[in-house]
Amino acid sequence: MFLDRRKGDRRVGGKKYDNTEHRAGNSDHNLRKWNCGILHQTTVHMGEIERWLLDNAKSRWGGVGLDSFDEALSSKVLKIMIESQYDKNAFIEHFSL
Protein backbone atom coordinates (compact mmCIF):
# COMPACT_ATOMS: atom_id res chain seq x y z
CA MET A 1 0.00 0.00 0.00
CA PHE A 2 1.27 3.51 -0.85
CA LEU A 3 0.94 6.16 1.83
CA ASP A 4 1.20 9.73 0.53
CA ARG A 5 2.42 12.00 3.35
CA ARG A 6 2.24 15.24 1.35
CA LYS A 7 -0.26 17.87 2.45
CA GLY A 8 -2.17 18.25 -0.79
CA ASP A 9 -0.91 19.49 -4.09
CA ARG A 10 2.23 21.65 -3.80
CA ARG A 11 1.12 23.68 -6.81
CA VAL A 12 -2.17 24.83 -5.27
CA GLY A 13 -2.09 28.55 -4.49
CA GLY A 14 1.47 28.95 -5.68
CA LYS A 15 3.21 29.36 -8.97
CA LYS A 16 2.89 26.25 -11.09
CA TYR A 17 6.07 24.85 -12.52
CA ASP A 18 6.44 25.90 -16.12
CA ASN A 19 9.30 24.31 -17.98
CA THR A 20 8.43 25.58 -21.46
CA GLU A 21 11.35 28.02 -21.38
CA HIS A 22 13.67 25.21 -20.37
CA ARG A 23 12.37 22.97 -23.15
CA ALA A 24 12.63 25.65 -25.80
CA GLY A 25 16.14 26.64 -24.79
CA ASN A 26 18.69 27.78 -27.29
CA SER A 27 18.07 25.87 -30.52
CA ASP A 28 21.81 25.42 -31.10
CA HIS A 29 22.05 23.40 -27.89
CA ASN A 30 18.85 21.42 -28.29
CA LEU A 31 20.05 17.87 -28.92
CA ARG A 32 16.67 16.63 -30.11
CA LYS A 33 17.20 18.25 -33.54
CA TRP A 34 20.20 16.13 -34.50
CA ASN A 35 19.04 13.16 -36.55
CA CYS A 36 22.45 11.62 -37.15
CA GLY A 37 25.57 11.13 -35.14
CA ILE A 38 28.99 9.85 -36.08
CA LEU A 39 31.72 8.42 -33.91
CA HIS A 40 34.81 8.63 -36.09
CA GLN A 41 38.22 7.27 -35.15
CA THR A 42 40.95 9.20 -36.93
CA THR A 43 44.43 10.67 -36.85
CA VAL A 44 43.28 13.70 -38.89
CA HIS A 45 43.33 17.09 -37.14
CA MET A 46 39.91 18.27 -35.92
CA GLY A 47 40.31 21.53 -37.82
CA GLU A 48 40.49 19.67 -41.14
CA ILE A 49 37.26 17.84 -40.34
CA GLU A 50 35.53 21.10 -39.36
CA ARG A 51 36.73 22.74 -42.59
CA TRP A 52 35.32 19.84 -44.60
CA LEU A 53 31.97 20.17 -42.81
CA LEU A 54 31.90 23.95 -43.43
CA ASP A 55 32.62 23.49 -47.13
CA ASN A 56 30.53 20.39 -47.85
CA ALA A 57 27.66 19.91 -45.38
CA LYS A 58 24.30 20.94 -46.87
CA SER A 59 22.50 20.81 -43.50
CA ARG A 60 23.46 22.08 -40.06
CA TRP A 61 25.98 20.22 -37.95
CA GLY A 62 26.69 20.47 -34.25
CA GLY A 63 30.41 20.75 -34.06
CA VAL A 64 33.18 18.25 -33.63
CA GLY A 65 33.79 16.97 -30.12
CA LEU A 66 36.49 14.76 -28.70
CA ASP A 67 34.98 11.51 -27.40
CA SER A 68 38.18 9.63 -26.50
CA PHE A 69 41.84 9.27 -27.47
CA ASP A 70 44.65 6.74 -27.19
CA GLU A 71 47.55 7.01 -24.74
CA ALA A 72 50.03 8.10 -27.43
CA LEU A 73 47.65 10.89 -28.53
CA SER A 74 48.04 9.76 -32.14
CA SER A 75 44.48 8.56 -32.63
CA LYS A 76 41.22 9.99 -31.36
CA VAL A 77 37.51 9.29 -31.57
CA LEU A 78 35.45 12.32 -32.58
CA LYS A 79 31.74 12.80 -32.04
CA ILE A 80 29.95 14.72 -34.79
CA MET A 81 26.25 15.59 -34.74
CA ILE A 82 24.67 16.19 -38.17
CA GLU A 83 21.14 17.08 -39.14
CA SER A 84 20.78 14.98 -42.32
CA GLN A 85 21.53 11.42 -43.35
CA TYR A 86 22.82 12.71 -46.71
CA ASP A 87 25.61 14.68 -45.01
CA LYS A 88 26.42 11.75 -42.73
CA ASN A 89 26.83 9.47 -45.74
CA ALA A 90 28.99 12.05 -47.55
CA PHE A 91 31.20 12.42 -44.47
CA ILE A 92 31.64 8.66 -44.13
CA GLU A 93 32.40 8.30 -47.85
CA HIS A 94 35.03 11.06 -47.72
CA PHE A 95 36.79 10.06 -44.48
CA SER A 96 36.55 6.26 -44.62
CA LEU A 97 39.73 4.38 -45.44
Secondary structure, 3 states (H helix, E strand, C coil): CCCCCCCCCCCCCCCCCCCHHHHHCCHHHCHHHCCEEEEEEECCCHHHHHHHHHHHCCCCEEEEEEEEECCCCCCEEEEEEECCHHHHHHHHHHHCC
